[in-house]
Amino acid sequence: MSFLDTSFVIDLLREEKRKTQGPAHLKLEQLGSTPVRLSLFVICELEAGLSLSASKNEREQIQALCQHCEVVYPDDRLAKIYGKVLAQLQNLGTPIGTMDLLIGTHALINDELLISRNLKDFRKIPHLQLESY
């Protein structure tokens, strides 16, 4: 299984809007029948973007995507691992944004591959399985 990052979802929607088969679509094709999932934190970022947008079409696209992906909610492991990873990154002087750390930690505790264009920040999370497209 794979977690899709917000950057992937946004790229996928942009490609659909342009009616192009870009890198996000190609990556989805490569995954084939591998189940893809969305972290609750990705949904939160998408909702924030929708709140800033006046586009009803974008909301419908995201709702359609969510029907094809399982939305995963955090469990009681998240807080402890999040705190540990945050402390490690701060001690190394390499912190990342809160939402990226939540998304990355969520993929980490579920032992899932995270598919993202944002390698710069996610690479900082130790032991995170990460793949770009």
LUMSENU-858463 format. One record per residue: residue in one letter; residue number from 1; x, y, z of N, C-alpha, C in turn. Coordinates in Angstrom, 2 decimals. Example, Ala and Ser with C-alpha at 12.3 -4.5 7.8 and 13.67 -1.06 7.14 Angstrom:
REM residues 2
A | 1 | 13.19 | -5.69 | 7.80 | 12.30 | -4.50 | 7.80 | 13.20 | -3.30 | 7.80
S | 2 | 12.85 | -2.25 | 7.08 | 13.67 | -1.06 | 7.14 | 12.90 | 0.03 | 7.87
***
This chain:
REM residues 133
M | 1 | 0.84 | -1.18 | 0.00 | 0.00 | 0.00 | 0.00 | 0.88 | 1.24 | 0.00
S | 2 | 0.30 | 2.33 | -0.46 | 1.03 | 3.58 | -0.53 | 0.17 | 4.73 | -0.03
F | 3 | 0.82 | 5.66 | 0.65 | 0.17 | 6.91 | 1.04 | 0.47 | 7.94 | -0.05
L | 4 | -0.51 | 8.70 | -0.42 | -0.32 | 9.79 | -1.37 | -0.20 | 11.10 | -0.59
D | 5 | 0.83 | 11.86 | -0.89 | 1.01 | 13.17 | -0.26 | 0.13 | 14.20 | -0.95
T | 6 | -0.06 | 15.31 | -0.31 | -0.86 | 16.41 | -0.85 | -0.33 | 16.87 | -2.20
S | 7 | 0.99 | 16.95 | -2.34 | 1.56 | 17.40 | -3.62 | 1.15 | 16.47 | -4.75
F | 8 | 1.08 | 15.18 | -4.49 | 0.67 | 14.22 | -5.51 | -0.78 | 14.45 | -5.91
V | 9 | -1.64 | 14.60 | -4.92 | -3.07 | 14.79 | -5.19 | -3.29 | 16.06 | -6.00
I | 10 | -2.63 | 17.14 | -5.62 | -2.77 | 18.40 | -6.33 | -2.27 | 18.27 | -7.77
D | 11 | -1.13 | 17.62 | -7.95 | -0.61 | 17.42 | -9.31 | -1.57 | 16.57 | -10.14
L | 12 | -2.12 | 15.54 | -9.54 | -3.08 | 14.68 | -10.24 | -4.30 | 15.48 | -10.68
L | 13 | -4.83 | 16.32 | -9.80 | -6.00 | 17.13 | -10.14 | -5.68 | 18.17 | -11.21
R | 14 | -4.50 | 18.74 | -11.15 | -4.09 | 19.71 | -12.17 | -3.96 | 19.04 | -13.54
E | 15 | -3.41 | 17.84 | -13.54 | -3.28 | 17.12 | -14.80 | -4.66 | 16.80 | -15.38
E | 16 | -5.59 | 16.42 | -14.53 | -6.95 | 16.15 | -14.99 | -7.60 | 17.41 | -15.56
K | 17 | -7.37 | 18.52 | -14.88 | -7.94 | 19.79 | -15.35 | -7.39 | 20.17 | -16.73
R | 18 | -6.09 | 19.90 | -16.93 | -5.46 | 20.20 | -18.22 | -5.68 | 19.10 | -19.25
K | 19 | -6.29 | 17.99 | -18.78 | -6.52 | 16.82 | -19.63 | -5.21 | 16.29 | -20.19
T | 20 | -4.20 | 16.18 | -19.31 | -2.90 | 15.66 | -19.68 | -2.56 | 14.44 | -18.83
Q | 21 | -1.72 | 13.59 | -19.36 | -1.21 | 12.44 | -18.62 | 0.21 | 12.78 | -18.17
G | 22 | 0.34 | 13.49 | -17.07 | 1.64 | 13.91 | -16.58 | 2.24 | 12.91 | -15.61
P | 23 | 3.26 | 13.34 | -14.87 | 3.99 | 12.45 | -13.97 | 3.11 | 11.80 | -12.89
A | 24 | 2.14 | 12.52 | -12.38 | 1.28 | 11.94 | -11.33 | 0.44 | 10.80 | -11.89
H | 25 | -0.14 | 11.00 | -13.07 | -0.93 | 9.93 | -13.70 | -0.05 | 8.73 | -14.04
L | 26 | 1.15 | 9.01 | -14.54 | 2.06 | 7.91 | -14.88 | 2.44 | 7.11 | -13.64
K | 27 | 2.66 | 7.80 | -12.51 | 2.98 | 7.11 | -11.27 | 1.81 | 6.25 | -10.82
L | 28 | 0.61 | 6.78 | -10.94 | -0.59 | 6.03 | -10.57 | -0.72 | 4.76 | -11.43
E | 29 | -0.41 | 4.90 | -12.70 | -0.44 | 3.73 | -13.60 | 0.61 | 2.71 | -13.19
Q | 30 | 1.80 | 3.18 | -12.79 | 2.86 | 2.28 | -12.34 | 2.44 | 1.49 | -11.10
L | 31 | 1.66 | 2.13 | -10.24 | 1.22 | 1.46 | -9.02 | 0.23 | 0.34 | -9.32
G | 32 | -0.42 | 0.43 | -10.48 | -1.35 | -0.62 | -10.88 | -2.44 | -0.85 | -9.85
S | 33 | -2.51 | -2.07 | -9.35 | -3.57 | -2.42 | -8.41 | -3.16 | -2.21 | -6.95
T | 34 | -1.98 | -1.62 | -6.73 | -1.56 | -1.34 | -5.37 | -2.54 | -0.35 | -4.73
P | 35 | -3.12 | -0.71 | -3.59 | -4.05 | 0.23 | -2.94 | -3.35 | 1.52 | -2.53
V | 36 | -4.01 | 2.64 | -2.75 | -3.48 | 3.94 | -2.33 | -4.38 | 4.50 | -1.25
R | 37 | -3.73 | 5.17 | -0.31 | -4.47 | 5.70 | 0.84 | -4.09 | 7.15 | 1.06
L | 38 | -4.97 | 7.86 | 1.75 | -4.73 | 9.26 | 2.09 | -4.77 | 9.41 | 3.60
S | 39 | -3.77 | 10.07 | 4.13 | -3.76 | 10.38 | 5.55 | -4.81 | 11.46 | 5.83
L | 40 | -5.38 | 11.41 | 6.99 | -6.30 | 12.47 | 7.42 | -5.64 | 13.84 | 7.28
F | 41 | -4.33 | 13.90 | 7.49 | -3.62 | 15.18 | 7.42 | -3.54 | 15.70 | 5.99
V | 42 | -3.51 | 14.81 | 5.01 | -3.57 | 15.24 | 3.61 | -4.96 | 15.81 | 3.33
I | 43 | -5.99 | 15.15 | 3.84 | -7.35 | 15.65 | 3.67 | -7.47 | 17.04 | 4.30
C | 44 | -6.86 | 17.25 | 5.46 | -6.88 | 18.56 | 6.11 | -6.24 | 19.63 | 5.23
E | 45 | -5.08 | 19.30 | 4.62 | -4.44 | 20.27 | 3.73 | -5.29 | 20.55 | 2.51
L | 46 | -5.91 | 19.52 | 1.97 | -6.77 | 19.72 | 0.80 | -7.98 | 20.57 | 1.16
E | 47 | -8.57 | 20.34 | 2.31 | -9.71 | 21.15 | 2.76 | -9.32 | 22.60 | 2.96
A | 48 | -8.12 | 22.83 | 3.48 | -7.65 | 24.21 | 3.64 | -7.54 | 24.89 | 2.28
G | 49 | -7.01 | 24.16 | 1.31 | -6.91 | 24.71 | -0.04 | -8.27 | 24.99 | -0.64
L | 50 | -9.22 | 24.08 | -0.40 | -10.58 | 24.30 | -0.91 | -11.23 | 25.51 | -0.28
S | 51 | -10.94 | 25.75 | 0.99 | -11.51 | 26.91 | 1.68 | -11.00 | 28.22 | 1.10
L | 52 | -9.81 | 28.17 | 0.52 | -9.23 | 29.36 | -0.11 | -9.66 | 29.52 | -1.56
S | 53 | -10.25 | 28.47 | -2.11 | -10.67 | 28.47 | -3.50 | -12.18 | 28.62 | -3.60
A | 54 | -12.61 | 29.20 | -4.65 | -14.05 | 29.35 | -4.86 | -14.60 | 28.29 | -5.81
S | 55 | -13.77 | 27.31 | -6.14 | -14.12 | 26.34 | -7.17 | -14.92 | 25.16 | -6.62
K | 56 | -16.16 | 25.07 | -7.05 | -16.99 | 23.93 | -6.69 | -16.48 | 22.67 | -7.38
N | 57 | -15.93 | 22.82 | -8.56 | -15.40 | 21.70 | -9.32 | -14.24 | 21.02 | -8.58
E | 58 | -13.37 | 21.80 | -7.95 | -12.24 | 21.23 | -7.22 | -12.74 | 20.37 | -6.06
R | 59 | -13.76 | 20.83 | -5.35 | -14.31 | 20.06 | -4.24 | -14.87 | 18.73 | -4.75
E | 60 | -15.56 | 18.78 | -5.88 | -16.12 | 17.54 | -6.45 | -15.01 | 16.59 | -6.87
Q | 61 | -13.92 | 17.12 | -7.42 | -12.80 | 16.27 | -7.82 | -12.17 | 15.58 | -6.62
I | 62 | -12.00 | 16.33 | -5.54 | -11.39 | 15.76 | -4.34 | -12.33 | 14.74 | -3.70
Q | 63 | -13.61 | 15.03 | -3.70 | -14.57 | 14.06 | -3.16 | -14.56 | 12.77 | -3.98
A | 64 | -14.45 | 12.89 | -5.29 | -14.39 | 11.71 | -6.16 | -13.13 | 10.90 | -5.89
L | 65 | -12.01 | 11.59 | -5.73 | -10.76 | 10.91 | -5.43 | -10.85 | 10.16 | -4.10
C | 66 | -11.44 | 10.81 | -3.10 | -11.55 | 10.19 | -1.78 | -12.41 | 8.93 | -1.80
Q | 67 | -13.30 | 8.83 | -2.77 | -14.13 | 7.63 | -2.89 | -13.30 | 6.44 | -3.38
H | 68 | -12.17 | 6.72 | -4.05 | -11.31 | 5.66 | -4.57 | -10.12 | 5.36 | -3.67
C | 69 | -9.97 | 6.13 | -2.63 | -8.85 | 5.95 | -1.70 | -9.39 | 5.79 | -0.28
E | 70 | -8.72 | 4.95 | 0.46 | -9.07 | 4.85 | 1.88 | -8.46 | 6.04 | 2.61
V | 71 | -9.25 | 6.69 | 3.44 | -8.73 | 7.76 | 4.29 | -8.33 | 7.11 | 5.62
V | 72 | -7.08 | 7.31 | 6.01 | -6.54 | 6.68 | 7.21 | -6.46 | 7.70 | 8.33
Y | 73 | -6.99 | 7.31 | 9.47 | -6.99 | 8.17 | 10.65 | -5.87 | 7.73 | 11.59
P | 74 | -5.25 | 8.69 | 12.27 | -4.15 | 8.33 | 13.17 | -4.65 | 7.54 | 14.38
D | 75 | -3.75 | 6.76 | 14.94 | -4.08 | 6.04 | 16.17 | -3.17 | 6.53 | 17.29
D | 76 | -3.18 | 5.83 | 18.41 | -2.45 | 6.31 | 19.58 | -0.93 | 6.23 | 19.45
R | 77 | -0.41 | 5.62 | 18.39 | 1.04 | 5.58 | 18.17 | 1.57 | 6.91 | 17.64
L | 78 | 0.73 | 7.69 | 16.99 | 1.19 | 8.87 | 16.27 | 1.88 | 9.89 | 17.17
A | 79 | 1.28 | 10.24 | 18.29 | 1.83 | 11.30 | 19.14 | 3.24 | 10.98 | 19.61
K | 80 | 3.47 | 9.76 | 20.06 | 4.79 | 9.39 | 20.59 | 5.85 | 9.43 | 19.48
I | 81 | 5.55 | 8.85 | 18.33 | 6.53 | 8.83 | 17.24 | 6.74 | 10.23 | 16.68
Y | 82 | 5.65 | 10.99 | 16.54 | 5.75 | 12.38 | 16.08 | 6.71 | 13.16 | 16.99
G | 83 | 6.50 | 13.06 | 18.29 | 7.35 | 13.78 | 19.24 | 8.81 | 13.37 | 19.13
K | 84 | 9.04 | 12.07 | 18.96 | 10.40 | 11.56 | 18.84 | 11.07 | 12.09 | 17.57
V | 85 | 10.37 | 12.02 | 16.45 | 10.94 | 12.49 | 15.18 | 11.16 | 14.00 | 15.20
L | 86 | 10.19 | 14.74 | 15.74 | 10.34 | 16.19 | 15.85 | 11.58 | 16.55 | 16.67
A | 87 | 11.78 | 15.88 | 17.80 | 12.96 | 16.14 | 18.63 | 14.24 | 15.81 | 17.88
Q | 88 | 14.26 | 14.69 | 17.15 | 15.45 | 14.33 | 16.37 | 15.78 | 15.40 | 15.34
L | 89 | 14.76 | 15.84 | 14.61 | 14.99 | 16.84 | 13.56 | 15.44 | 18.17 | 14.16
Q | 90 | 14.84 | 18.57 | 15.27 | 15.24 | 19.82 | 15.90 | 16.67 | 19.73 | 16.43
N | 91 | 17.03 | 18.59 | 17.02 | 18.40 | 18.41 | 17.52 | 19.42 | 18.44 | 16.40
L | 92 | 19.03 | 17.99 | 15.22 | 19.92 | 18.02 | 14.06 | 19.91 | 19.38 | 13.35
G | 93 | 18.99 | 20.25 | 13.77 | 18.87 | 21.55 | 13.11 | 18.21 | 21.47 | 11.75
T | 94 | 17.36 | 20.43 | 11.55 | 16.72 | 20.22 | 10.24 | 15.20 | 20.05 | 10.39
P | 95 | 14.53 | 20.97 | 11.06 | 13.07 | 20.81 | 11.22 | 12.34 | 20.94 | 9.89
I | 96 | 11.13 | 20.39 | 9.86 | 10.26 | 20.53 | 8.69 | 8.90 | 21.03 | 9.17
G | 97 | 8.04 | 21.40 | 8.25 | 6.73 | 21.92 | 8.60 | 5.89 | 20.90 | 9.35
T | 98 | 5.02 | 21.40 | 10.18 | 4.18 | 20.55 | 11.02 | 3.35 | 19.57 | 10.21
M | 99 | 2.67 | 20.03 | 9.17 | 1.82 | 19.12 | 8.40 | 2.65 | 18.06 | 7.68
D | 100 | 3.81 | 18.43 | 7.15 | 4.66 | 17.44 | 6.51 | 5.15 | 16.41 | 7.53
L | 101 | 5.48 | 16.86 | 8.72 | 5.91 | 15.93 | 9.75 | 4.77 | 15.00 | 10.18
L | 102 | 3.57 | 15.53 | 10.26 | 2.41 | 14.69 | 10.60 | 2.15 | 13.65 | 9.50
I | 103 | 2.18 | 14.09 | 8.25 | 1.94 | 13.17 | 7.12 | 3.04 | 12.11 | 7.06
G | 104 | 4.28 | 12.53 | 7.17 | 5.40 | 11.59 | 7.12 | 5.37 | 10.61 | 8.28
T | 105 | 5.09 | 11.08 | 9.48 | 5.00 | 10.20 | 10.64 | 3.84 | 9.22 | 10.49
H | 106 | 2.74 | 9.69 | 9.94 | 1.58 | 8.82 | 9.73 | 1.93 | 7.69 | 8.77
A | 107 | 2.65 | 7.99 | 7.69 | 3.09 | 6.94 | 6.76 | 4.09 | 6.01 | 7.45
L | 108 | 4.97 | 6.57 | 8.25 | 6.00 | 5.80 | 8.95 | 5.39 | 4.78 | 9.90
I | 109 | 4.44 | 5.20 | 10.72 | 3.87 | 4.26 | 11.71 | 3.00 | 3.19 | 11.05
N | 110 | 2.53 | 3.47 | 9.84 | 1.75 | 2.47 | 9.10 | 2.64 | 1.64 | 8.17
D | 111 | 3.95 | 1.90 | 8.21 | 4.93 | 1.19 | 7.39 | 4.54 | 1.23 | 5.91
E | 112 | 4.21 | 2.43 | 5.45 | 3.76 | 2.60 | 4.06 | 4.70 | 3.52 | 3.30
L | 113 | 4.76 | 3.27 | 2.01 | 5.50 | 4.13 | 1.10 | 4.74 | 5.44 | 0.95
L | 114 | 5.45 | 6.56 | 1.05 | 4.84 | 7.87 | 0.84 | 5.26 | 8.36 | -0.54
I | 115 | 4.28 | 8.69 | -1.36 | 4.55 | 9.19 | -2.70 | 4.35 | 10.69 | -2.69
S | 116 | 5.44 | 11.41 | -2.99 | 5.41 | 12.87 | -2.90 | 6.42 | 13.48 | -3.86
R | 117 | 6.16 | 14.71 | -4.24 | 7.13 | 15.50 | -5.00 | 8.06 | 16.22 | -4.03
N | 118 | 7.67 | 16.32 | -2.78 | 8.41 | 17.07 | -1.76 | 9.47 | 16.19 | -1.09
L | 119 | 10.48 | 15.82 | -1.83 | 11.54 | 14.99 | -1.26 | 12.41 | 15.76 | -0.27
K | 120 | 12.57 | 17.05 | -0.50 | 13.45 | 17.88 | 0.33 | 13.12 | 17.74 | 1.81
D | 121 | 11.87 | 17.85 | 2.17 | 11.49 | 17.77 | 3.59 | 11.31 | 16.34 | 4.06
F | 122 | 10.64 | 15.52 | 3.29 | 10.33 | 14.17 | 3.75 | 11.57 | 13.29 | 3.89
R | 123 | 12.63 | 13.58 | 3.13 | 13.87 | 12.81 | 3.26 | 14.49 | 12.96 | 4.65
K | 124 | 14.14 | 14.00 | 5.34 | 14.70 | 14.24 | 6.67 | 14.13 | 13.30 | 7.73
I | 125 | 13.01 | 12.66 | 7.44 | 12.37 | 11.77 | 8.42 | 13.05 | 10.40 | 8.36
P | 126 | 13.73 | 10.01 | 9.44 | 14.44 | 8.73 | 9.43 | 13.51 | 7.55 | 9.19
H | 127 | 13.96 | 6.64 | 8.34 | 13.29 | 5.37 | 8.06 | 11.99 | 5.50 | 7.27
L | 128 | 11.65 | 6.69 | 6.81 | 10.46 | 6.87 | 6.00 | 10.70 | 6.32 | 4.59
Q | 129 | 9.82 | 5.46 | 4.13 | 9.88 | 4.97 | 2.75 | 9.28 | 6.06 | 1.86
L | 130 | 10.06 | 6.54 | 0.94 | 9.66 | 7.70 | 0.16 | 9.96 | 7.47 | -1.31
E | 131 | 9.06 | 7.92 | -2.15 | 9.25 | 7.80 | -3.59 | 8.67 | 9.04 | -4.27
S | 132 | 9.37 | 9.51 | -5.27 | 8.90 | 10.65 | -6.05 | 8.31 | 10.15 | -7.36
Y | 133 | 7.88 | 11.07 | -8.19 | 7.28 | 10.71 | -9.47 | 7.67 | 11.72 | -10.52
***
